[in-house]
């Protein structure tokens, strides 16, 4: 039964399918994501959800529109695909009826919540020999005086990894040094130097020499990870408050 996994009140996200993605002027690949909650579970392949809001306004997702849906439940994350069957208003509540068009599966990849962002960064490849030396040191200090760092833009970040745009294509499993800073209002910027492992690099269609890179952080201590997660939560709260004040 679907109710063994998801129940009314569970948070979910609806993300446009890859065919709907857009590339901004900055080379950032975007797919709209809408957050909402389950209103009712009708059957094993049909649910009702609250119509999502954006900037204080209802988002009228089109009937027959198809989405990737991710459920946030007490037992973890689950994913499937869905189609909008209907949208209507009942007792002053705006509802979407969704048909689940694929089997529900446990979603392991999103271990940490990802924050969409635009952060300037510097990066370079780290050789295996240097990586071995770095992992054996307790207090890591990278020296880059004789090395050229490439520019990049982080477009989403989590406590476990990041996605960034660069004009360099990296091979899978390449070790990459990241240098970037995070600053929330009222806090001093914090500088980070983190090594990530390249999971995949994808050419951005329509843009020469632009690549979208997915990395997993691999040399972080717990304090660094917690500070990034704290920054993400603070930014999310700040953005929600800003939307409510509009």
VOGU-3710 file (C-alpha; in Angstrom, 3 decimals, decimal comma):
1> xxxxxxxxxx> 0,000/0,000/0,000  1,205/3,506/-0,827  0,225/4,609/2,675  2,937/2,293/4,033  5,436/4,821/2,647  3,758/8,242/2,376  0,956/9,833/4,378  -0,986/13,135/4,347  1,195/15,972/5,561  4,454/14,575/4,154
11> xxxxxxxxxx> 6,526/17,142/2,296  7,258/16,571/-1,387  8,967/18,278/-4,295  7,794/18,332/-7,911  10,613/18,864/-10,407  10,180/19,437/-14,121  11,485/16,595/-16,255  14,831/16,981/-18,036  13,077/17,750/-21,326  11,851/21,022/-19,757
21> xxxxxxxxxx> 15,237/22,230/-18,503  16,525/25,671/-19,486  20,007/27,182/-19,757  20,340/30,718/-18,379  22,597/33,441/-19,767  25,163/32,414/-17,122  25,190/28,846/-18,384  23,228/27,491/-15,430  20,966/24,545/-16,235  17,616/25,072/-14,527
31> xxxxxxxxxx> 14,630/22,839/-13,903  11,854/24,324/-11,813  11,129/22,615/-8,505  7,964/23,206/-6,486  7,640/22,295/-2,804  4,300/21,298/-1,296  2,649/18,634/0,900  0,399/15,602/0,489  -3,253/16,446/1,088  -4,668/12,926/0,675
41> xxxxxxxxxx> -3,684/9,453/-0,576  -6,523/8,265/-2,826  -5,098/4,940/-4,008  -1,791/3,238/-4,763  -1,382/5,327/-7,902  -3,243/8,557/-7,122  -2,643/11,303/-4,562  -3,891/14,805/-3,899  -1,456/17,572/-2,955  -1,751/21,203/-1,992
51> xxxxxxxxxx> -1,185/23,439/-4,979  2,354/24,842/-4,644  3,053/28,493/-3,912  5,794/30,701/-5,316  6,440/34,259/-4,126  3,092/34,232/-2,358  1,162/33,160/-5,480  -0,411/29,850/-6,459  1,418/27,938/-9,182  -1,131/26,534/-11,629
61> xxxxxxxxxx> 0,715/23,467/-12,882  -0,806/22,376/-16,204  -3,102/19,369/-16,476  -1,176/16,490/-18,138  2,108/18,076/-17,028  4,678/15,438/-16,015  7,071/15,739/-13,076  9,695/13,937/-11,060  8,324/13,704/-7,545  10,398/13,261/-4,370
71> xxxxxxxxxx> 8,662/12,441/-1,067  10,245/13,411/2,263  8,976/10,854/4,776  9,890/9,697/8,278  11,373/6,590/6,657  13,547/8,483/4,188  13,254/9,789/0,648  11,186/8,132/-2,077  10,955/9,013/-5,767  8,714/8,310/-8,747
81> xxxxxxxxxx> 7,222/10,109/-11,752  3,751/11,615/-11,913  1,235/13,352/-14,146  -1,237/16,093/-13,209  -4,767/14,739/-13,612  -6,781/17,664/-12,287  -6,654/20,896/-10,303  -9,510/22,441/-8,356  -10,606/24,343/-5,239  -12,398/22,659/-2,340
91> xxxxxxxxxx> -13,273/24,375/0,961  -10,906/27,240/0,129  -8,045/24,778/-0,445  -6,452/24,552/-3,877  -5,716/20,946/-4,795  -3,766/19,081/-7,466  -4,634/15,462/-8,293  -1,551/13,506/-9,347  -1,288/10,103/-11,008  1,875/8,190/-10,100
101> xxxxxxxxxx> 3,212/6,867/-13,411  6,136/4,781/-12,152  6,917/2,541/-9,214  7,944/4,172/-5,953  11,612/3,620/-5,127  13,906/4,535/-2,241  15,883/7,617/-3,204  19,433/7,290/-1,889  21,251/9,956/-3,875  19,776/12,975/-2,100
111> xxxxxxxxxx> 21,356/12,333/1,268  21,545/16,060/1,916  19,158/18,830/0,944  20,517/20,864/-1,985  20,321/24,637/-2,130  20,151/26,324/-5,535  22,638/29,174/-5,570  25,157/31,164/-7,620  28,551/31,129/-5,888  31,880/32,082/-7,410
121> xxxxxxxxxx> 34,571/29,481/-6,885  38,093/28,529/-7,874  39,172/24,980/-8,614  41,936/22,793/-9,963  42,634/19,118/-10,430  44,409/17,282/-7,619  46,795/14,482/-8,608  46,712/11,124/-6,861  50,091/11,659/-5,207  49,058/15,039/-3,796
131> xxxxxxxxxx> 45,735/13,597/-2,667  47,480/10,812/-0,758  49,700/13,357/0,975  46,739/15,584/1,838  44,713/12,747/3,370  47,634/11,889/5,659  47,847/15,422/7,082  45,715/16,566/10,014  45,896/20,295/9,221  45,668/20,691/5,450
141> xxxxxxxxxx> 47,099/23,837/3,871  47,029/23,960/0,068  49,738/26,013/-1,598  48,725/27,352/-5,006  51,421/29,922/-5,790  52,685/27,930/-8,764  49,321/26,612/-9,870  46,606/28,245/-11,944  43,108/27,943/-10,516  40,183/27,825/-12,941
151> xxxxxxxxxx> 37,074/29,925/-12,367  33,737/28,232/-11,873  30,222/28,848/-10,562  28,574/26,614/-7,967  24,876/26,348/-8,875  23,761/24,061/-6,082  25,399/22,832/-2,908  24,669/20,400/-0,090  26,492/18,922/2,862  27,594/16,060/0,618
161> xxxxxxxxxx> 28,536/17,684/-2,676  27,940/20,357/-5,278  27,136/21,024/-8,907  29,226/23,612/-10,711  29,671/25,133/-14,158  33,130/25,461/-15,688  34,830/25,711/-19,074  36,805/22,544/-18,286  35,612/18,977/-18,756  36,864/16,593/-16,076
171> xxxxxxxxxx> 37,149/12,820/-16,243  34,997/10,759/-13,885  36,644/10,127/-10,478  38,995/13,105/-10,911  39,857/14,729/-7,574  39,152/18,491/-7,628  40,130/21,140/-5,086  37,357/23,682/-4,421  37,929/27,148/-2,957  34,832/29,187/-2,147
181> xxxxxxxxxx> 33,278/31,197/0,652  29,834/31,202/2,277  28,348/34,141/4,154  24,932/34,555/5,742  23,621/37,988/6,798  25,132/38,948/10,138  27,974/36,439/9,864  31,543/36,771/8,664  32,297/34,913/5,405  33,822/31,491/5,939
191> xxxxxxxxxx> 36,420/30,218/3,491  36,429/26,583/2,387  39,071/24,431/0,708  37,499/21,045/-0,001  38,376/18,153/-2,274  35,576/16,637/-4,314  35,400/13,550/-6,515  33,926/14,122/-9,983  30,858/11,931/-10,466  30,013/13,106/-13,974
201> xxxxxxxxxx> 30,601/16,001/-16,360  27,950/16,975/-18,911  28,228/19,308/-21,888  25,760/22,200/-21,722  23,851/22,258/-24,981  24,085/25,471/-26,969  27,132/26,771/-25,096  30,656/26,185/-26,322  33,207/25,113/-23,724  30,668/24,976/-20,886
211> xxxxxxxxxx> 30,338/21,902/-18,694  28,059/21,005/-15,813  29,988/19,017/-13,202  28,653/16,945/-10,298  30,996/16,290/-7,390  30,927/14,487/-4,063  32,922/16,035/-1,199  35,427/13,481/0,106  37,836/15,121/2,560  35,473/17,071/4,824
221> xxxxxxxxxx> 35,585/16,985/8,574  32,328/17,047/10,499  32,626/20,737/11,441  32,948/21,782/7,783  29,978/19,652/6,768  27,833/20,976/9,609  28,719/24,594/8,796  27,638/24,110/5,157  24,378/22,465/6,239  23,786/25,308/8,726
231> xxxxxxxxxx> 24,381/27,867/5,961  21,883/26,062/3,702  19,203/26,020/6,413  19,771/29,711/7,209  19,553/30,660/3,533  16,395/28,609/3,075  14,764/30,331/6,077  15,889/33,743/4,839  14,455/33,130/1,362  11,150/31,843/2,762
241> xxxxxx> 10,835/34,914/4,989  11,649/37,190/2,061  8,907/35,565/-0,023  6,372/35,952/2,800  7,235/39,659/3,145  6,625/40,389/-0,538
//
